[in-house]
């Protein structure tokens, strides 16, 4: 059971030889997932060095709000009033604290390495980045009075894309792979939801937005391997690309035209969504 949880080689349900494992480890060290791991750990070390662990404000064992804002967390006031649009991108490389980082690293190294070997680093990185931005936009739209980080939204989108692939290719996916993948994906989503509901700076709307984009992108990539009709395989991917584009356009338009900036109100925190209100 421990090997299934910790070893990326076991996600397909088979235990590889030592030579195969050595080759996989060598490839993993040069992968997008390992680069992302290095960035995540570095940013977490920097955040803890600057802000320490503030348990009173951050139960995820991380720094306070000002520290995360300095490093690029998503904040609607900064994005809208100060035109700091880059925050919807940089927030996916930040974590609320050590608990958030640990959960995401387990998912990334356990499932992400397998998906990078299966999909290639270009497809994985594209899904990760697009889902991360999509999750941050959803957080700005649904929880404009909070400061959030978006790593969980990006990973949630990757998981949603993989679940779509399993659904479309169910007929040819090995039983063991389905079982292990479903256990990992569901366990991660439950863990992320618990953290998002009980800790600060992790917003469940971020995961929701990332998952929406992940479902659309996962369907786009997986339709060609499904048993759908040829006409569906030809037409539906184009429609999905249009829907993805509309998602970003609509979320951005609603945020800038409908959502009020926190500078005009004195908001209170919404602990159910895991956010911390930005002081006016």
Residue pairs with C-beta under 8 A, 6 or more apart in sequence:
3 10
3 15
4 10
4 180
5 106
5 110
5 184
6 110
7 110
8 24
8 28
8 109
8 110
8 111
8 113
8 114
9 15
9 16
9 20
9 21
9 24
10 180
11 110
11 111
11 114
11 177
11 180
11 181
11 184
12 114
12 174
12 176
12 177
12 180
13 174
13 175
13 176
13 177
13 179
13 180
14 176
16 24
24 113
24 117
27 117
28 34
28 113
31 113
31 116
31 121
32 116
32 121
32 124
32 125
33 108
33 109
33 112
33 113
33 116
33 124
36 93
36 108
36 112
36 128
37 105
37 108
37 109
39 93
40 93
40 95
40 101
40 104
40 105
40 108
40 151
41 101
41 105
43 71
43 93
43 94
43 95
44 62
44 94
44 95
44 97
44 98
44 101
46 71
47 62
47 63
47 67
47 68
47 71
47 94
47 95
48 62
48 63
48 98
50 63
50 67
50 70
50 71
51 62
51 63
51 64
51 66
51 67
51 68
52 63
53 61
53 62
53 63
53 97
53 98
54 62
54 63
54 64
55 61
57 64
57 65
57 200
57 276
58 64
58 96
58 97
58 199
58 200
58 201
59 97
59 99
59 198
59 199
59 200
60 95
60 96
60 97
60 98
60 99
60 100
60 195
60 199
60 200
60 201
60 202
61 97
61 98
61 99
62 68
62 95
62 96
62 97
62 98
62 100
62 201
63 97
65 73
65 147
65 200
65 201
65 276
65 278
68 94
68 96
68 147
68 149
68 201
69 75
69 78
69 147
71 90
71 94
72 86
72 87
72 90
72 91
72 93
72 94
73 87
73 90
73 91
73 94
73 147
73 148
73 149
73 201
74 87
74 88
74 91
74 136
74 139
74 140
74 147
74 148
74 149
74 150
74 206
75 87
75 146
75 147
75 148
75 278
76 140
76 144
76 145
76 146
76 255
76 259
76 261
76 262
76 278
77 261
77 262
77 263
77 278
78 84
78 87
79 85
79 87
79 88
79 140
79 255
80 140
80 255
80 256
80 259
80 261
81 261
81 263
87 136
88 133
88 136
88 137
88 140
88 150
89 129
89 132
89 133
89 136
91 132
91 136
91 148
91 149
91 150
91 151
92 128
92 129
92 132
92 133
92 135
92 136
92 149
92 150
92 151
92 153
92 154
93 151
94 149
94 150
94 151
95 101
95 104
95 149
95 151
96 149
96 195
96 199
96 200
96 201
96 202
97 199
97 201
99 195
99 199
100 149
100 151
100 152
100 195
100 199
100 202
103 152
103 188
103 191
103 192
103 195
104 151
104 152
104 155
106 188
107 155
107 159
107 184
107 188
108 155
110 184
111 158
111 159
111 162
111 181
111 184
111 185
111 188
112 124
112 155
112 158
115 124
115 158
115 162
116 124
119 127
119 221
123 221
124 158
126 217
127 157
127 158
127 161
127 214
127 217
127 218
128 154
128 155
128 157
128 158
129 154
130 157
130 213
130 217
130 244
131 153
131 154
131 156
131 157
131 158
131 160
131 161
131 210
131 211
131 213
131 214
131 217
132 150
132 151
132 153
132 154
132 157
132 210
133 248
134 153
134 157
134 209
134 210
134 212
134 213
134 247
134 248
134 251
135 150
135 152
135 153
135 154
135 156
135 157
135 205
135 206
135 207
135 208
135 209
135 210
135 213
136 148
136 150
136 153
136 206
136 209
137 209
137 248
137 251
137 252
137 255
138 153
138 205
138 206
138 208
138 209
138 210
138 212
138 251
139 146
139 148
139 150
139 153
139 203
139 205
139 206
139 209
139 275
140 251
140 255
140 259
141 205
141 209
141 251
141 254
141 255
141 259
142 203
142 205
142 208
142 273
143 203
143 205
143 270
143 273
143 275
144 255
144 259
144 260
144 261
144 262
145 262
145 265
145 267
145 268
145 270
145 275
145 277
145 278
146 201
146 203
146 269
146 270
146 273
146 274
146 275
146 276
146 277
146 278
147 201
147 275
147 276
147 278
148 201
148 202
148 203
148 206
148 274
148 275
149 201
149 202
149 206
150 206
150 210
152 192
152 195
152 196
152 202
152 206
152 207
152 210
153 206
153 207
153 209
153 210
154 210
155 188
155 192
155 210
156 188
156 189
156 192
156 206
156 207
156 208
156 210
156 211
156 214
157 210
157 211
157 212
157 213
157 214
157 217
158 214
159 185
159 188
159 189
159 211
159 214
160 210
160 211
160 212
160 213
160 214
160 215
160 218
161 214
161 215
161 217
161 218
161 221
162 181
162 185
162 218
163 181
163 182
163 185
163 218
164 214
164 215
164 218
164 219
164 222
165 218
165 221
165 222
165 225
166 173
166 178
166 181
166 182
167 222
168 219
168 222
168 223
168 225
168 226
168 228
169 222
169 225
169 226
170 178
171 227
172 225
189 207
192 202
192 204
192 207
193 204
193 207
195 202
195 274
196 202
196 203
196 204
196 206
196 207
196 273
196 274
197 204
197 272
197 273
197 274
198 271
198 274
199 274
200 274
200 275
200 276
201 274
201 275
201 276
202 274
203 273
203 274
203 275
204 273
204 274
205 273
209 251
212 247
213 244
213 247
216 240
216 243
216 244
216 247
217 240
217 244
219 236
219 240
220 237
220 240
220 241
220 244
223 232
223 233
223 236
223 237
224 233
224 237
226 233
228 236
262 277
262 278
262 280
263 280
264 280
265 280
266 280
267 277
267 278
267 280
268 277
269 275
269 276
269 277
270 277
